[in-house]
Amino acid sequence: MPRILIYLVIICICFSCRKVDVTKNDESSGLDNIGEISGIIALPDSAHEDLKKYFSKYTNIIADNGQPIHILAQNEVANDKVRKVVDVLRFYLRNYPSTYGTDKSEIANKMAEQKATIYIFNNEDSGEKAIIKTKNIDLNFQTLYQEEIMVDGSQEYIGNSFRDATYEEVLHLVQDYGITEILPEYQTQIRAAADEAIAKGYWLSVMIPEWEQEGSIETEYLATILDVYYGFWQNSTNDVAFNGEYFYSSREAIRLGDSDGYSLMDGQFFPPYLDYEISIYSDFQGTFRMAYDTVANYTAKTQYLKDIRLTGGNNVNVIQNEYNNYIVGNSGSNKVLFSGDWEDYNITFGNPAVVIDQIENRDGTDTLESIEFLIFSDTTIQN
C-alpha cells in the first residue's frame, strides 16, 4: 500500500475509533455473573437481547474482585484477532516492577466495577448500528474494528500495511476506567508532559482542541507516546510519527527530544518490551526476525517483542533479539539463529533447551521449546 494511503487510513481511524459517550438507562447487560472464560465462546444466553442481535463472540478477563472485563465481537471478526485484543489487555494489566505498575490489581478491579468493555466490530457501518441499538445497556465500552487489528506475523504485519490500532484502543479502556481513578499522580504526570509537548510543538495533532473539550488529552497523548516507544513508527517518512502530528518516530528520538514523554514509559507503568503471549500467525513461513534489521521494516516493532510462540505447521526460522526469550516451536521444523560462534554459548540440550550467551549485551539467555536446530555463525547443532 502506498505510504500516503496508509496515512489517510490512519487519519480515518483516529476519527472513527474514539471513546463513545452515550446516555445510558442502565439496562443490565446480562453479563455481570459470567465467570472466567477460557478461549472464545458464543455470546452467553444471559446477555441482553440487543447485544445478541449485534454480537456473536464473547470472552473476558476476570479481575481480582471476581468481576469480568468483557470483550464482545461481531461475527466476521477472526478469532485470532479477538485473541490479540485479549492478549494486549492482559499485557497492560500484568504487573511490572515500576513506579505505578508493580501491582495493577486495583486498576483491573476498577475497570471491572465500571463494566469496562471492548466492542470489536466487523466494520464502521455495523459498529454504528450496534452502538445506537445498545446505548441503554450498562456497559462502558471502547470500540475497535477488525480491520484495525494486526495478527503478529501475518502478511499485513510483515508488510506494515496499516497501523495496528489494538494497542491504542485497549490502552484507552485501561486508562479511562482504571488509571484515571486509581493513579491520579500518573495522570498528572501525563497531562504535564502533554502540555509541554503542545507548548514546544512536539505534538501538533489537529484533534487536540476536540480532545481538550472531551477531556481526553491524557489518553490520546499517552497512546501517542506508547505507539512510538514500541517501534510502530520508527521507519516512517521524515522521521516523524502520525503523519507529522508527533515530531519523533523512535524510542531513542523520544528520549532525546521529548524527555517528559519518554519518562511516562521509562519505569513508570509499562515494561520496555512487548510480551503479550505473542502467537505468530499460523500461515507464516520463512524467517521471523525479532532483531532489528534496517532491511526489514517490520523489525522496528519486533525488536521489542519478548517470548513468542510459533503456530501452524510451516517450517520457521527465528532470529532472536537481545531479550531473554522463551521461544516455542510449532509442528514444523524450527530453527533459532544466534549471533556468535557456538563456543560463545553455554548450551543445555533438551525440551526445553537453554542457550546462554557468554558475551554480554548480545543474545542473553534463551529457553527453546520444540525447537529442532540451533544455528550459530559457524555451525548448526541439532537439539
Secondary structure as the mmCIF struct_conf table of DSSP 4:
data_model
#
loop_
_struct_conf.conf_type_id
_struct_conf.id
_struct_conf.beg_label_comp_id
_struct_conf.beg_label_asym_id
_struct_conf.beg_label_seq_id
_struct_conf.end_label_comp_id
_struct_conf.end_label_asym_id
_struct_conf.end_label_seq_id
HELX_RH_AL_P HELX_RH_AL_P1 ARG A 3 SER A 16
BEND BEND1 CYS A 17 ARG A 18
HELX_LH_PP_P HELX_LH_PP_P1 LYS A 19 VAL A 20
STRN STRN1 GLU A 27 GLU A 27
BEND BEND2 GLY A 30 GLY A 30
TURN_TY1_P TURN_TY1_P1 ASP A 32 ASN A 33
BEND BEND3 SER A 38 GLY A 39
STRN STRN2 ILE A 41 ALA A 42
HELX_LH_PP_P HELX_LH_PP_P2 LEU A 43 PRO A 44
TURN_TY1_P TURN_TY1_P2 ASP A 45 SER A 46
BEND BEND4 ALA A 47 ALA A 47
HELX_RH_AL_P HELX_RH_AL_P2 GLU A 49 TYR A 54
STRN STRN3 LYS A 57 ILE A 62
TURN_TY1_P TURN_TY1_P3 ASP A 64 ASN A 65
BEND BEND5 GLY A 66 GLY A 66
STRN STRN4 PRO A 68 ALA A 73
TURN_TY1_P TURN_TY1_P4 ASN A 75 GLU A 76
BEND BEND6 VAL A 77 VAL A 77
HELX_RH_AL_P HELX_RH_AL_P3 ASN A 79 LEU A 93
BEND BEND7 ARG A 94 ARG A 94
BEND BEND8 PRO A 97 SER A 98
TURN_TY1_P TURN_TY1_P5 THR A 99 GLY A 101
BEND BEND9 THR A 102 THR A 102
HELX_RH_AL_P HELX_RH_AL_P4 SER A 105 GLU A 113
TURN_TY1_P TURN_TY1_P6 GLN A 114 LYS A 115
STRN STRN5 ALA A 116 PHE A 121
BEND BEND10 ASN A 122 ASN A 123
HELX_RH_AL_P HELX_RH_AL_P5 GLU A 124 LYS A 133
TURN_TY1_P TURN_TY1_P7 THR A 134 ASN A 136
STRN STRN6 ILE A 137 ILE A 137
BEND BEND11 ASP A 138 ASP A 138
STRN STRN7 ASN A 140 TYR A 145
HELX_RH_3T_P HELX_RH_3T_P1 GLN A 146 GLU A 148
TURN_TY1_P TURN_TY1_P8 ASP A 152 GLY A 153
BEND BEND12 SER A 154 SER A 154
HELX_RH_AL_P HELX_RH_AL_P6 GLN A 155 GLY A 159
TURN_TY1_P TURN_TY1_P9 ASN A 160 ASN A 160
BEND BEND13 PHE A 162 PHE A 162
HELX_RH_AL_P HELX_RH_AL_P7 THR A 166 VAL A 174
HELX_RH_PI_P HELX_RH_PI_P1 GLN A 175 ILE A 179
HELX_RH_AL_P HELX_RH_AL_P8 THR A 180 ILE A 182
HELX_RH_AL_P HELX_RH_AL_P9 PRO A 184 LYS A 200
TURN_TY1_P TURN_TY1_P10 GLY A 201 GLY A 201
BEND BEND14 TYR A 202 TYR A 202
STRN STRN8 TRP A 203 TRP A 203
TURN_TY1_P TURN_TY1_P11 VAL A 206 MET A 207
HELX_RH_AL_P HELX_RH_AL_P10 ILE A 208 GLU A 214
TURN_TY1_P TURN_TY1_P12 GLY A 215 GLY A 215
HELX_RH_AL_P HELX_RH_AL_P11 ILE A 217 TYR A 229
TURN_TY1_P TURN_TY1_P13 TYR A 230 ASN A 235
HELX_RH_3T_P HELX_RH_3T_P2 THR A 237 ASP A 239
STRN STRN9 ALA A 241 ALA A 241
HELX_RH_3T_P HELX_RH_3T_P3 PHE A 242 GLY A 244
TURN_TY1_P TURN_TY1_P14 GLU A 245 GLU A 245
STRN STRN10 TYR A 246 TYR A 246
BEND BEND15 PHE A 247 PHE A 247
BEND BEND16 SER A 250 SER A 250
HELX_RH_AL_P HELX_RH_AL_P12 ARG A 251 GLY A 257
HELX_RH_AL_P HELX_RH_AL_P13 SER A 259 SER A 263
TURN_TY1_P TURN_TY1_P15 LEU A 264 MET A 265
BEND BEND17 ASP A 266 PHE A 270
BEND BEND18 PRO A 272 TYR A 273
STRN STRN11 LEU A 274 LEU A 274
BEND BEND19 TYR A 276 TYR A 276
STRN STRN12 ILE A 278 ILE A 280
TURN_TY1_P TURN_TY1_P16 SER A 282 ASP A 283
STRN STRN13 GLY A 286 ARG A 289
BEND BEND20 ALA A 291 ALA A 291
STRN STRN14 ASP A 293 ASP A 293
TURN_TY1_P TURN_TY1_P17 THR A 294 VAL A 295
STRN STRN15 ALA A 296 ALA A 296
TURN_TY1_P TURN_TY1_P18 ASN A 297 TYR A 298
HELX_RH_AL_P HELX_RH_AL_P14 THR A 299 THR A 302
TURN_TY1_P TURN_TY1_P19 GLN A 303 TYR A 304
STRN STRN16 LEU A 305 LEU A 305
BEND BEND21 ASP A 307 ASP A 307
STRN STRN17 ILE A 308 LEU A 310
BEND BEND22 GLY A 312 ASN A 314
STRN STRN18 VAL A 316 ILE A 319
BEND BEND23 GLU A 322 TYR A 323
STRN STRN19 TYR A 326 VAL A 328
BEND BEND24 SER A 331 GLY A 332
STRN STRN20 ASN A 334 LEU A 337
BEND BEND25 SER A 339 GLY A 340
HELX_RH_3T_P HELX_RH_3T_P4 TRP A 342 ASP A 344
STRN STRN21 TYR A 345 THR A 348
BEND BEND26 GLY A 350 PRO A 352
STRN STRN22 ALA A 353 ASP A 357
BEND BEND27 GLN A 358 ILE A 359
TURN_TY1_P TURN_TY1_P20 GLU A 360 ASN A 361
BEND BEND28 ARG A 362 ASP A 363
STRN STRN23 THR A 365 GLU A 369
BEND BEND29 SER A 370 SER A 370
STRN STRN24 PHE A 373 ILE A 375
BEND BEND30 SER A 377 ASP A 378
STRN STRN25 THR A 380 GLN A 382
#
